[in-house]
Structure formats: structure tokens, C-alpha cells
Amino acid sequence: MKHWIAAVVVALLLSGCSQKDAFEEMADGTCTKKQAQLVQKHISGQIDAIAKEEWESAYSFASPSFRMAVDITRFITIIGMQYGILGSNQGYEFSGCTIANNKITQQVGVKGNSGLIDLTYMLSFKESKLGVESAVFTSANAQLNA
């Protein structure tokens, strides 16, 4: 058991270093392959936690500034009222990842009963950690499916 815990701690430390290295110098333009992988892993973690109704976990993927402005109770309400498709998704896919002015933008297609709904996620990288700032519907039929 001690070896397992030690392995988890080492993995977490290495993943933190990996994020820091990948985002140390954020140049405007298309995300590098490593940056895109880390962004997609971060967003996937939040979407998967929402689908499982693991609210503390889902909330932990939000940026520190988001968490300061929105408490977990309000977060749960916002997800339920505006982003229901994330909880009932039938899968999701990633497309463009870009960086501009130290903000990361990731396009995500979420599969629902009525087809694919496009979201644009905005993330920040502060204190050596990625954080979701917002997610905005970008497809025309998003309001009908949210």
C-alpha cells in the first residue's frame, strides 16, 4: 500500500512539472501537441466528473479566479441549468486549441441526443496549474439542447 501511495505522489508531482514545462512560455498561436494534450486531459476530467455528478472534483478543474467568484453550490446550479448536456453527454471530441494573450481556447464538440453541440472553453495557466475560466456554446442549436 505504501508503494502505491508513493507512486501516486510521484505521478502527481511529475504531471505538475509536465504542465509547468508545457506552458512555461505561452506563445500566441496554435497550441503545441503537448499543450493540447494537457488541455484536453483537463477538460475531459471536468466533463467526466460532471457526468458522474462528482461535484467537488468537477469544481476543482475551475481556475482559482472562477472559484473565488463562484462557490460550488452556484457552480452546480449553473451546470444543471445551462450545461445539462455535459452531464448527459454521449461522448465528446476536441478540435482547435489556440493561445492568445495568455489565455487558452479549446473547441469541444459534445455529443447529445440531438447531435453535436459545440462549446468553446477558455482556460488560464496560473500558479503552474491549468484552470477552466468559462465554457460558451458556439453552435446555433445549443440553446435547444442545453
Secondary structure by P-SEA (a helix, b strand, c coil): caaaaaaaaaaaaaaaaaaaaaacccccccccaaaaaaaaaaaaaaaaaaaacaaaaaaaaccaaaaaaccaaaaaaaaaccccccccccccccccccccccbbbbbbbbbccccbbbbbbbbbbcccbbbbcccccccccccccc
